[in-house]
């Protein structure tokens, strides 16, 4: 099995975990743990895990200039990414959130063009506009009911901010992870991320009632910390060492499929016409953006 195949498998597993995470994390928030407190648990847990693992890895010195890039990656890959996602997910539904996240490959393409100077052809520009249109439809109209629709619209918008932030993170981190050992990079990545989220999370963290929390919720928190945070970030980083950011970003469009199936099985969400229509439009946009043309047609 070659390294590219292993990278594709790693990113696929990460995508599966992310798909399950929408419903699992939603079960925890906001009843037992508020969104920002959940982020602190997730980032602090990952920081501890990666720094402990770092002691068993070969030491590697990070260049001073690269610390600035790691801090920037931490802001977009952890702080803005997680703060907007968990707050957004607490206000919207698992299926809606997972569909909005599909917009991320389009944002990767935009940022790759701006930062990495990758050329965007007309077909991809059309795909960008179609994908963004689908996201807008879902954000504004994708509510199961009129009740608290304003909160759900805000939730969908915050997940859109998360998708944009994650897309930028994938582009920023590409050169860094090809330069450093993933464990060396990720321990600093999470440490800086922890410093970013701590001021926003500490108040909600102090409000957690640990004694009244069911054992099932403890297990779901553990899943998010260990699998959704540690495993997925490591697998995606490995994928980025062998694949382009746009290739890794494309796997995000599998998340709604997984999230929808799981949410419907456990009864945590439902489908409506707007969600289905918005999903089709977004997928069409992503298809136009990511389609590879092998032969030029005049």
C-alpha positions in Angstrom: 0.0 0.0 0.0 1.6 3.3 -1.1 1.7 6.5 1.0 -1.0 8.3 -1.0 -3.4 5.4 -0.4 -2.6 5.5 3.3 -3.2 9.3 3.3 -6.6 8.8 1.6 -7.6 6.2 4.2 -6.5 8.4 7.1 -8.5 11.4 5.8 -11.5 9.1 5.2 -11.4 7.9 8.8 -11.1 11.5 10.0 -14.2 12.4 7.9 -16.2 9.5 9.4 -15.4 10.7 12.9 -16.3 14.3 12.0 -19.6 13.0 10.6 -20.5 11.2 13.8 -19.3 14.2 15.9 -22.2 16.5 14.8 -24.8 14.4 16.7 -22.5 13.3 19.5 -21.4 16.8 20.4 -25.0 18.1 20.0 -26.1 15.6 22.7 -23.7 17.2 25.1 -24.5 20.8 24.3 -25.9 23.0 25.6 -27.7 21.1 28.3 -24.8 19.5 30.1 -21.8 21.5 28.8 -22.1 24.9 27.2 -20.3 25.4 23.8 -17.2 27.3 24.9 -16.7 25.1 28.0 -16.8 22.1 25.6 -14.1 23.8 23.5 -11.9 24.2 26.6 -12.3 20.6 27.5 -11.4 19.6 23.9 -8.4 21.8 23.4 -7.0 21.3 26.9 -7.4 17.5 26.6 -5.6 17.5 23.2 -2.9 19.8 24.5 -2.1 17.4 27.4 -2.2 14.4 25.1 0.1 15.8 22.5 2.6 17.3 24.9 2.9 13.9 26.7 3.4 12.2 23.3 5.9 14.8 22.4 8.2 13.7 25.2 8.6 10.4 23.4 9.3 11.9 20.0 12.5 13.1 18.5 13.1 16.8 19.4 13.0 19.3 16.5 13.7 23.0 16.7 11.1 25.3 15.2 12.4 28.4 13.4 11.4 31.7 15.0 9.6 32.9 11.9 7.5 29.8 11.8 6.1 30.4 15.3 4.2 33.3 13.8 2.7 31.0 11.2 1.8 28.4 13.9 0.1 31.1 16.0 -1.9 32.2 12.9 -2.8 28.5 12.1 -3.9 28.1 15.8 -6.1 31.1 15.6 -7.9 29.9 12.4 -7.6 26.1 13.0 -8.6 26.1 16.7 -9.8 29.4 18.1 -12.1 30.8 15.4 -12.8 27.4 14.0 -14.0 25.7 17.2 -15.6 28.8 18.9 -17.8 29.4 15.8 -18.5 25.7 15.2 -19.5 24.7 18.7 -21.6 27.8 19.3 -23.2 27.4 15.9 -23.9 23.7 16.4 -25.5 24.4 19.8 -28.0 26.7 17.9 -28.7 24.7 14.8 -29.2 21.0 13.9 -26.6 18.3 13.1 -27.7 17.9 9.4 -27.8 21.7 8.7 -24.4 22.2 10.3 -22.8 19.3 8.3 -24.2 20.6 5.1 -22.9 24.2 5.7 -19.5 22.6 6.3 -19.4 21.4 2.8 -18.6 24.9 1.7 -15.1 24.5 3.1 -13.5 23.0 -0.1 -14.7 26.2 -1.9 -13.0 28.4 0.7 -9.9 26.3 0.4 -9.9 27.0 -3.4 -10.3 30.7 -2.8 -7.6 30.9 -0.2 -5.3 28.7 -2.3 -5.7 31.2 -5.1 -5.0 34.2 -2.9 -2.2 32.8 -0.8 -0.6 30.0 -3.0 -1.4 31.7 -6.3 -3.3 28.7 -7.7 -5.2 29.6 -10.8 -9.0 29.6 -10.7 -10.8 28.7 -14.0 -14.2 30.0 -15.0 -15.9 26.7 -14.1 -14.6 26.8 -10.6 -15.6 30.4 -10.2 -19.2 29.4 -11.2 -18.9 26.5 -8.7 -17.9 29.0 -5.9 -21.0 31.2 -6.5 -23.4 28.2 -6.7 -21.9 26.6 -3.5 -22.2 29.9 -1.7 -25.8 30.3 -2.9 -26.7 26.9 -1.4 -25.1 27.9 1.9 -27.1 31.2 2.0 -30.3 29.3 1.3 -29.6 26.9 4.1 -28.5 29.6 6.5 -31.6 31.8 5.9 -34.4 29.2 5.2 -33.1 25.8 6.4 -35.1 25.6 9.6 -37.3 22.7 10.5 -39.8 25.1 12.1 -40.4 28.8 12.5 -39.8 28.5 16.2 -36.4 29.9 17.2 -35.6 30.2 13.5 -33.4 33.3 14.2 -31.2 31.3 16.5 -30.9 28.5 13.9 -30.0 31.0 11.2 -27.3 32.4 13.4 -26.1 28.9 14.2 -25.9 28.1 10.5 -24.0 31.3 9.9 -21.5 30.5 12.6 -20.9 27.1 11.1 -20.2 28.9 7.8 -17.6 31.1 9.6 -16.1 27.8 10.9 -16.0 26.3 7.4 -14.2 29.4 6.1 -11.8 29.4 9.0 -11.0 25.7 8.5 -10.4 26.3 4.8 -7.9 29.0 5.5 -6.2 26.8 8.2 -5.7 24.0 5.6 -3.9 26.4 3.3 -1.8 28.0 6.0 -0.7 24.7 7.5 0.4 23.0 4.3 4.0 24.3 4.2 4.4 23.9 8.0 3.6 20.2 8.3 5.9 19.3 5.4 8.7 21.0 7.3 8.2 19.6 10.8 7.3 16.4 12.5 3.5 16.4 12.9 3.8 15.8 16.7 6.3 18.6 17.1 4.0 21.0 15.1 0.7 19.9 16.7 1.8 20.2 20.4 2.7 23.9 19.8 -0.4 24.3 17.6 -2.7 23.2 20.4 -0.8 25.1 23.1 -1.3 28.4 21.3 -4.9 27.4 20.6 -5.5 26.8 24.3 -4.2 30.3 25.1 -6.6 31.7 22.5 -9.8 29.9 23.7 -9.1 30.1 27.5 -10.4 33.7 28.0 -13.7 32.8 26.1 -14.2 29.5 27.8 -13.3 29.7 31.5 -16.6 31.2 32.7 -18.7 28.5 31.1 -16.3 25.8 32.2 -16.8 26.9 35.9 -20.6 26.4 35.4 -20.3 22.7 34.5 -22.1 20.4 37.0 -20.0 17.3 37.0 -21.9 15.5 39.7 -25.2 15.5 37.8 -23.8 14.5 34.5 -24.8 11.0 33.2 -22.0 8.5 32.4 -23.1 8.5 28.7 -22.3 12.2 28.5 -18.8 11.6 30.0 -18.2 9.0 27.2 -19.4 11.4 24.5 -17.1 14.1 25.9 -14.3 11.6 25.8 -15.1 10.7 22.2 -14.9 14.4 21.1 -11.6 15.0 22.9 -9.8 11.8 21.9 -11.3 11.0 18.4 -12.7 14.3 17.1 -9.8 16.3 18.3 -6.6 14.2 18.6 -7.2 11.4 16.0 -8.7 13.6 13.3 -6.1 16.3 13.5 -3.3 13.8 13.3 -4.9 11.9 10.4 -5.6 15.1 8.5 -2.1 16.4 9.1 -0.7 13.1 7.7 -3.1 13.5 4.8 -1.8 17.0 4.1 1.8 15.7 3.9 0.8 13.5 0.9 -2.1 15.4 -0.6 -3.0 18.9 -1.7 -5.1 21.1 0.7 -7.9 21.1 -1.9 -7.8 17.2 -2.0 -8.1 17.0 1.8 -10.8 19.7 1.8 -12.9 17.7 -0.7 -13.4 14.9 1.9 -15.6 17.3 3.9 -18.5 16.8 1.5 -18.8 13.2 2.8 -19.6 14.6 6.3 -23.3 15.5 5.6 -23.9 12.0 4.3 -22.5 10.4 7.5 -24.0 13.1 9.7 -27.5 12.7 8.1 -27.6 9.0 8.3 -26.4 8.9 11.9 -28.7 11.8 13.0 -31.8 10.1 11.4 -30.9 6.7 12.9 -30.7 8.1 16.4 -33.6 10.5 15.8 -31.8 13.7 16.6 -32.7 15.6 13.4 -35.1 15.4 10.4 -35.0 16.3 6.8 -37.1 19.0 5.0 -37.3 20.2 1.4 -35.1 23.3 2.0 -32.3 21.2 3.5 -32.4 18.7 0.6 -32.5 21.5 -2.0 -29.6 23.4 -0.4 -27.6 20.2 -0.2 -28.0 19.6 -3.9 -27.0 23.1 -4.8 -23.9 23.1 -2.5 -22.8 19.7 -3.8 -23.2 21.0 -7.4 -21.0 23.9 -6.5 -18.4 21.7 -4.9 -18.5 19.3 -7.9 -17.7 22.2 -10.3 -14.9 23.4 -8.0 -13.2 20.0 -7.5 -13.8 18.3 -10.8 -10.6 17.4 -12.6 -10.5 17.9 -16.3 -8.1 15.6 -18.0 -8.7 16.6 -21.7 -9.2 20.1 -23.0 -12.3 20.5 -25.1 -12.4 23.3 -27.7 
